[in-house]
Amino acid sequence: MDVNLAGRTAIITGASKGIGLAVATRFAASGAEVAIIARGREALDNAVKIIAESGRARVAAIQADVA
């Protein structure tokens, strides 16, 4: 299924690994700009690289604990 999210923005928590990273990657690949939030800076930096490779959208990484 082809989903076009161009012009949309997504905020994803827990996005440095697992399901959160998969969701962020898919949203970016569909054209959405994504803001990813996670606790670890190193994991966030790696996630930005992975997401940027799969999409054409901008990615913002925010280190935070949303608990």
Backbone bond lengths (Angstrom), bond angles and torsions (degrees), N, CA, C in turn:
res aa  C-N    CA-C-N  psi(-1)  N-CA   C-N-CA  omega(-1)  CA-C   N-CA-C  phi
1 M - - - 1.437 - - 1.525 108.07 -
2 D 1.308 116.60 133.69 1.451 122.15 -179.68 1.527 109.44 -99.21
3 V 1.336 116.29 115.34 1.455 122.07 179.72 1.520 108.17 -113.37
4 N 1.322 117.02 128.62 1.454 121.67 179.52 1.528 109.13 -106.85
5 L 1.326 116.24 112.36 1.456 121.43 179.68 1.522 111.98 -108.95
6 A 1.317 117.25 19.81 1.464 121.33 178.81 1.522 109.40 -57.47
7 G 1.331 115.41 135.80 1.452 120.59 -179.14 1.515 113.92 84.91
8 R 1.312 117.62 1.12 1.464 123.00 179.45 1.524 109.78 -106.89
9 T 1.321 115.22 157.28 1.464 121.34 177.66 1.520 108.79 -127.10
10 A 1.332 116.45 138.74 1.461 121.46 178.91 1.520 109.41 -124.95
11 I 1.322 116.20 139.37 1.458 122.99 173.52 1.522 106.35 -112.18
12 I 1.332 116.07 121.81 1.456 120.90 -176.61 1.523 109.68 -124.19
13 T 1.320 116.34 122.35 1.462 120.78 177.08 1.527 108.84 -92.31
14 G 1.320 115.90 155.32 1.457 120.48 -178.12 1.520 111.77 62.74
15 A 1.318 116.01 34.95 1.464 120.84 -169.74 1.516 114.60 -94.46
16 S 1.313 118.79 10.67 1.459 119.06 -178.87 1.520 112.96 -86.65
17 K 1.343 117.08 -11.33 1.462 120.17 178.81 1.529 109.90 -163.48
18 G 1.296 115.55 170.27 1.457 121.71 174.28 1.518 114.65 62.22
19 I 1.324 115.68 -141.40 1.458 121.90 -176.18 1.519 111.33 -62.31
20 G 1.324 118.03 -40.28 1.464 120.75 179.54 1.513 112.43 -60.03
21 L 1.316 117.05 -42.63 1.467 121.47 177.86 1.525 110.52 -66.37
22 A 1.327 117.03 -40.66 1.462 120.54 178.86 1.528 110.77 -62.81
23 V 1.325 117.28 -42.19 1.459 121.30 179.17 1.530 110.36 -64.58
24 A 1.328 116.46 -47.08 1.464 120.64 -179.57 1.526 110.97 -61.38
25 T 1.315 116.87 -41.09 1.458 121.61 179.23 1.522 111.06 -63.38
26 R 1.305 116.55 -43.84 1.468 121.11 -179.72 1.529 111.28 -66.77
27 F 1.336 117.21 -42.71 1.457 120.61 178.00 1.527 110.50 -60.42
28 A 1.331 116.85 -45.17 1.467 120.90 179.33 1.525 110.92 -63.54
29 A 1.311 116.84 -41.20 1.462 120.89 178.68 1.526 111.22 -63.66
30 S 1.334 116.19 -25.66 1.465 121.03 178.59 1.518 112.50 -89.16
31 G 1.349 117.01 0.55 1.452 120.85 174.04 1.514 116.39 105.12
32 A 1.325 117.97 -4.16 1.468 120.30 -179.81 1.523 110.89 -76.20
33 E 1.318 115.94 147.29 1.456 120.50 168.76 1.521 105.79 -81.90
34 V 1.332 117.10 137.96 1.457 119.25 -175.70 1.520 111.76 -124.69
35 A 1.320 114.67 142.44 1.458 122.97 170.79 1.519 105.38 -113.58
36 I 1.314 116.54 119.00 1.462 120.25 -179.24 1.524 108.62 -106.26
37 I 1.311 114.93 140.70 1.465 121.72 -177.42 1.523 108.47 -127.83
38 A 1.335 115.63 131.47 1.460 121.81 176.83 1.525 108.46 -159.71
39 R 1.334 116.36 169.13 1.461 120.63 -176.62 1.519 114.23 -82.12
40 G 1.322 118.11 -33.51 1.464 120.57 -173.09 1.518 113.58 -97.25
41 R 1.312 117.26 124.45 1.469 121.98 -178.34 1.520 111.95 -63.96
42 E 1.321 118.46 -44.67 1.461 121.40 -177.82 1.532 110.75 -62.13
43 A 1.318 116.94 -44.37 1.457 121.18 178.45 1.528 110.93 -64.82
44 L 1.331 116.98 -37.75 1.464 120.98 177.10 1.526 111.09 -62.48
45 D 1.317 115.99 -45.18 1.461 119.87 -179.94 1.528 111.43 -60.80
46 N 1.339 116.80 -41.06 1.462 120.73 177.17 1.528 110.91 -65.31
47 A 1.325 116.32 -39.74 1.465 120.61 179.81 1.527 110.90 -64.27
48 V 1.322 117.45 -38.96 1.464 120.70 178.77 1.523 109.93 -60.11
49 K 1.320 117.24 -42.67 1.466 120.73 178.97 1.525 111.24 -62.13
50 I 1.325 116.37 -44.40 1.467 121.10 -179.32 1.527 110.44 -63.96
51 I 1.315 116.50 -46.09 1.466 121.15 -178.02 1.526 110.64 -66.33
52 A 1.314 117.16 -42.64 1.461 121.05 -178.69 1.528 111.58 -62.47
53 E 1.319 117.54 -33.77 1.466 121.48 178.90 1.524 111.80 -68.06
54 S 1.331 116.87 -29.81 1.460 119.67 -173.73 1.520 113.76 -94.35
55 G 1.323 116.91 -14.16 1.458 118.09 -174.47 1.504 112.85 -131.10
56 R 1.301 113.84 175.18 1.457 120.64 179.24 1.525 110.45 -113.56
57 A 1.317 116.32 11.75 1.455 121.74 -175.95 1.527 111.43 -102.11
58 R 1.313 115.11 167.35 1.459 120.58 176.45 1.525 109.78 -79.48
59 V 1.344 114.69 149.48 1.458 121.20 179.05 1.527 108.09 -128.78
60 A 1.332 116.51 128.71 1.459 122.07 174.85 1.525 107.48 -114.37
61 A 1.330 116.13 131.56 1.461 121.27 179.85 1.526 109.48 -109.27
62 I 1.326 115.92 127.76 1.461 121.80 -178.54 1.521 108.55 -124.54
63 Q 1.335 115.65 122.26 1.452 120.01 177.91 1.520 108.19 -87.66
64 A 1.337 116.00 116.67 1.460 120.59 -178.25 1.526 109.57 -162.01
65 D 1.322 115.46 159.16 1.453 122.87 173.33 1.526 106.39 -112.14
66 V 1.309 117.74 110.50 1.464 120.86 -175.91 1.520 113.24 -84.59
67 A 1.328 116.69 1.06 1.464 120.03 176.73 1.485 107.74 -68.49
